[in-house]
């Protein structure tokens, strides 16, 4: 997983951070380059995000990554994911 501050973020740390966000507040988060996360950690992260989204419907998450990440995200986040392709014009 990426870094928070000057140390590597662990999944339990990330979940604690998510739990500290009030569910009634509109919240926006961005997770960049999800494809660079080790596959096992990616699955655990997406599962944690799904649980968080179920408890916090006002949260929106923007995830970037390679094209195959769309399928992984949609599968793990269920109906909570909308995908948008961004790329160069050809």
Secondary structure, DSSP 8 states (H G I E B T S, - for coil): --EETTEE--HHHHHHHHHTS-TTS-EEEEE--GGGS-HHHHHHHHHHHHHHHHH-TTEEEEE---THHHHHHHHHHGGG----------
